[in-house]
Amino acid sequence: MATNLTKKELVQAVSEQAGVTKVQAQKAVGAFIDEVTGALKSKKKVTLIGFGTFSVKHRNKKNGINPKTGERIKIPAKNVPHFSASSKLKEVIAKK
């Protein structure tokens, strides 16, 4: 089973692959995260050709059940981040 890739490990990998310092890579990764977050907050889509699309989806309010108590609860409507992988990314992942 594969382990998760942490932000620190991502920065290290970007640093090595791009041939830049860790500080530069950290700034680049941080800027990417900030820009995607800002775009999603403004309800804009971020499309990276060959990778996928980040977007915001709206979830309507609904009724639910608290699994611990069995009590009926109301779950409020909210916006949630969504990622849709491109067909190219799906192909790469599907290959063994």
SVG drawing of the C-alpha trace seen along z (x, -y; Angstrom):
<svg xmlns="http://www.w3.org/2000/svg" viewBox="-35 -36 54 39">
<polyline fill="none" stroke="black" stroke-width="0.4" points="0.0,0.0 1.3,-3.4 1.8,-6.1 0.5,-9.7 2.6,-12.4 2.9,-15.3 3.4,-18.9 7.0,-18.8 7.6,-15.8 5.9,-17.5 8.2,-20.6 11.2,-18.3 10.2,-16.6 9.4,-19.9 12.8,-21.2 14.6,-18.2 12.7,-18.0 12.7,-21.7 16.3,-22.2 15.4,-24.9 16.1,-25.4 13.6,-24.1 12.7,-27.7 11.8,-28.5 9.9,-25.2 8.0,-26.0 7.1,-29.4 5.9,-27.9 3.8,-25.2 2.4,-27.7 1.5,-30.1 -0.2,-27.3 -2.3,-26.3 -3.1,-30.0 -4.2,-30.7 -6.4,-27.5 -7.9,-28.3 -8.6,-31.9 -10.2,-30.9 -12.4,-28.3 -13.4,-30.8 -14.6,-33.1 -16.4,-30.1 -14.1,-29.9 -12.9,-26.7 -9.2,-25.9 -8.5,-23.7 -5.0,-22.1 -5.0,-20.5 -3.9,-16.9 -4.4,-16.8 -7.9,-17.8 -10.3,-20.5 -10.8,-22.0 -14.3,-23.4 -16.9,-24.2 -20.1,-22.1 -23.1,-23.1 -24.6,-20.5 -28.3,-21.2 -29.5,-20.9 -30.6,-17.5 -31.8,-15.5 -29.5,-13.0 -29.0,-10.8 -26.2,-11.1 -24.6,-7.7 -23.6,-7.8 -27.0,-8.8 -29.5,-7.9 -30.9,-11.4 -32.3,-13.0 -30.3,-16.1 -30.5,-18.8 -27.4,-19.1 -27.1,-22.6 -26.4,-23.5 -22.8,-24.2 -20.3,-24.6 -17.6,-22.0 -14.4,-21.7 -14.4,-19.1 -11.7,-17.7 -12.4,-16.0 -9.4,-14.1 -8.7,-14.5 -9.0,-11.4 -5.2,-11.6 -4.6,-11.4 -7.2,-8.5 -5.3,-6.6 -1.9,-7.1 -3.4,-5.9 -5.2,-2.9 -1.9,-1.6 -0.1,0.9"/>
</svg>
